[in-house]
Amino acid sequence: MNKRLALVAVTSILAFTAACGGGRPSTGQLSEAIQEEAGSSAAITEEIADCLAEKLQESDISDDTLQKIVDGDIDPTGVSAVPKDDEDAIKAFSEDAAECITAEQ
């Protein structure tokens, strides 16, 4: 999978989340969730997942949305959308995600 597809995959993980949960997940929890979602994809290495998790942890994305990622509560049909309050933060994260992916390539 190339860098662009990896970025799309990571962004898709976020794009299908909805608010829930409580408390901000740790970078370890986020990294594990990213790795689980990526499955056997060689494009998302442990190092990339760790970098993405750090960027997520530092982002302005709400605790609820991050917890949704950790919980694996992702709607694969795309019915649920990113909470309105997180749209700008997710766009900003997409730029950070690109840095993680290109740094490992």
URFENRA-V129949 format. One record per residue. N is the residue number from 0. SS is DSSP state (A for helix, B for strand, O for the rest). PHI is phi as a letter, one per 20 degrees, with the letter a starting at -180 (NA if undefined). NEAR is the number of other C-alpha atoms within 10 Angstrom. Layout:
n = <N N>
ss = <SS SS>
phi = <PHI PHI>
near = <NEAR NEAR>
//
This chain:
n = <0 1 2 3 4 5 6 7 8 9 10 11 12 13 14 15 16 17 18 19 20 21 22 23 24 25 26 27 28 29 30 31 32 33 34 35 36 37 38 39 40 41 42 43 44 45 46 47 48 49 50 51 52 53 54 55 56 57 58 59 60 61 62 63 64 65 66 67 68 69 70 71 72 73 74 75 76 77 78 79 80 81 82 83 84 85 86 87 88 89 90 91 92 93 94 95 96 97 98 99 100 101 102 103 104>
ss = <O O A A A A A A A A A A A A A O O O O O O O O O O O A A A A A A A A A A A A O O O O O O O A A A A A A A A A A A A A O O O O A A A A A A A A A O O O O O O O O O O O O A A A A A A A A A A A A A A A A A A A A A O>
phi = <NA e g f f f f f f f f f g f f d d c f a m b m e f f f f f f f f f f f f f f m e f f f d f f f f f f f f f f f f g e f e f f g f f f f f f f f m e d e f e m f e d f g g f d g f f f f f f g f f f f f f f f f e e>
near = <11 11 16 13 11 21 22 15 19 21 17 14 19 23 20 21 25 23 21 16 15 13 11 16 21 16 19 15 18 24 22 17 21 25 19 14 18 18 11 10 13 11 21 25 16 14 15 23 26 21 21 26 25 19 19 25 19 11 16 15 22 21 19 19 24 27 24 22 24 22 15 14 15 21 14 11 7 12 10 14 15 16 17 10 12 17 15 12 15 22 14 14 21 20 12 17 26 18 16 23 23 14 11 13 9>
//
